[in-house]
């Protein structure tokens, strides 16, 4: 006899575990009673008008709230010169950061490009850049 069969485990299955159990429960579905079904909801012409006005009022209130929470326009600083002479190593980004430190530099670079009719970001030392 081989070693594998000599030491094979013996499994004891109790008698009650051998009985067959049902694998699923069967339910019978019945149609609901007609009294328990709610009638369909219909929206009248007046209801459409009232609902439209409510949505418009809510939209107006949200726009008004957004306008109140928007930051105020930054005032033009008086200490910013009207023009700047470009020094060696200056970039539009560094000039924009110097001119408007509290503003997004990307917006200020675009503003400087628009004011000075620049197609790119290349600057030459000695070039005069308008800031306002």
Secondary structure, DSSP 8 states (H G I E B T S, - for coil): --HHHHT-------GGGGS---S----------GGGS-------HHHHHHHHHHHHHHHHHHHHHHHHHS-------TTS-SEEE--TT--HHHHHHHH-TTS-HHHHHHHHHHHTT-SSS---TT-EEE--
